[in-house]
């Protein structure tokens, strides 16, 4: 029977920056558009957090029952390490998805942005079928693309749209670095897992690209994210404060390019999460500051 601390570790709290960053950036754009609504922003945050936890438990369950997590380095795997019954982890995943659905429904009713309802349902489906179902797309190398779309474009621009009532170009531009940094987290994770994933037949993007090119892709995601984020300085000069997070990217990029592997990449995951969180918050603050 898993302990409370193990269940918490299984939720992978270090990944929750992928939920916080898009809401911070999207809400900052809403302030820039003179349409910030605290209630909607908090609901968007609840949706994002619940979805992230749901994805983490769903991934733990699906990879665990397939045996993909039998030989892993990194966070707690509740099923793979036989700390909890698969059924329990599956229930936890769907409970989190259910919480996201309830919060999302409230958000839609309050904001009257009805297109978010089907998008929310698709987001839940994407979370489950990343490693779940008979043909998980995460095993076909599409995980990073999904993260870019749902935790970048949809989460960031959706947060803004729910408050502003329209899709704006600043929201789209702000969403791109969030998506790229979120994808970099998954890339770093999958670079670490290349040996085990190759044996298990999990053809992630890192496996498909190969170790060297996957490391180059990681670096490109991080640096291009800063470039695009800083481009918002053309319409809001304060957006350039996002570059204050750039020093946080030095260590993980150096470590990745030095060929670190296994447990040495755990520090890269933590640092990349910090880049995402700091970058998202700074971008949001920068957009929210008065010209």
Secondary structure, DSSP 8 states (H G I E B T S, - for coil): ---HHHHHHHTTGGGGHHHHHHHHHHHHHHHHTT---HHHHHHHHHHHHHHHHHHHHHHHHHHHHHTTTSS--SS--TTTTTSS-HHHHHHHHHHHHHHHHHHHHHHHHHH--THHHHHHHHHHHHHHHTT-STT-GGGGT-HHHHHIIIIIIIHHHHHHHHHHSS--HHHHHHHHHHHHHHHHHHHHHHHHTHHHHHHHT---HHHHH-HHHHHHHHHHHHHHHHHHHHHGGGT-GGGGGGGGGTTHHHHHHHHHHTT--GGGGHHHHHHHHHHHHHHHHHHHHHHHS--
